[in-house]
Amino acid sequence: MSTEQATQATREVETRESNTTSPGNSLILSIVLFLVLFGLFAGGLYVMSLFTLWTFVGGMAMSLVALFVAYDIVPRFLT
């Protein structure tokens, strides 16, 4: 076996390993996170519709927390 063939075989193994994908996230965990965060976001929209200043601010806070967790905390947690 020549050096060139050994190098080519090593490259093929490295290519195969780099093409391997991760097993992914748990389906149950993804469903639970979706339900909790969507419920918090939708609840915040409902609370904002109650037409007082404090409920609007509270609903806005709920919605912003749901979006922050969904786009910042969850990706850190799942990787």
C-alpha positions in Angstrom: 0.0 0.0 0.0 1.5 3.3 -1.1 1.5 6.5 1.0 -0.9 8.0 -1.5 -3.4 5.2 -1.0 -3.1 5.4 2.8 -3.7 9.2 2.7 -6.7 8.7 0.5 -8.1 6.0 2.8 -7.6 8.4 5.8 -9.4 11.2 3.9 -12.4 8.9 3.1 -12.7 8.0 6.8 -12.6 11.6 7.8 -15.1 12.6 5.2 -17.5 9.8 6.4 -17.1 10.9 10.0 -17.7 14.6 9.2 -20.9 13.7 7.3 -22.4 11.9 10.4 -25.2 13.9 11.8 -26.2 14.1 15.4 -28.9 11.9 16.8 -31.2 14.9 17.3 -33.3 16.0 20.2 -35.8 14.0 22.1 -39.2 14.2 20.6 -40.9 14.3 24.0 -38.6 17.1 25.2 -39.3 19.1 22.0 -43.1 18.7 22.4 -43.0 19.7 26.1 -40.8 22.8 25.4 -43.1 23.8 22.5 -46.2 23.5 24.6 -44.8 25.4 27.5 -43.3 28.2 25.5 -46.3 28.5 23.1 -48.7 28.5 26.1 -46.7 31.3 27.7 -46.6 33.3 24.6 -50.3 32.8 23.8 -51.1 33.5 27.4 -49.2 36.8 27.2 -51.1 37.8 24.1 -54.4 37.0 25.9 -53.4 39.0 29.0 -52.4 42.0 26.8 -55.9 42.0 25.4 -57.5 42.7 28.8 -57.1 46.5 28.2 -55.5 47.8 31.4 -52.1 49.2 31.6 -50.8 46.6 34.1 -52.2 43.6 32.3 -50.8 44.9 29.1 -47.3 45.2 30.7 -47.7 41.8 32.3 -48.7 40.2 29.0 -45.9 41.9 27.2 -43.4 40.6 29.8 -44.8 37.0 29.4 -44.5 37.2 25.6 -41.0 38.6 25.8 -39.9 36.0 28.3 -41.3 33.2 26.0 -39.5 34.6 23.0 -36.2 35.0 24.9 -36.3 31.5 26.3 -37.2 30.1 22.8 -34.5 31.8 20.9 -31.7 32.1 23.5 -32.0 29.6 26.3 -33.4 26.6 24.5 -30.7 26.4 21.8 -28.0 26.5 24.6 -29.8 23.8 26.5 -30.2 21.5 23.6 -26.7 21.7 22.2 
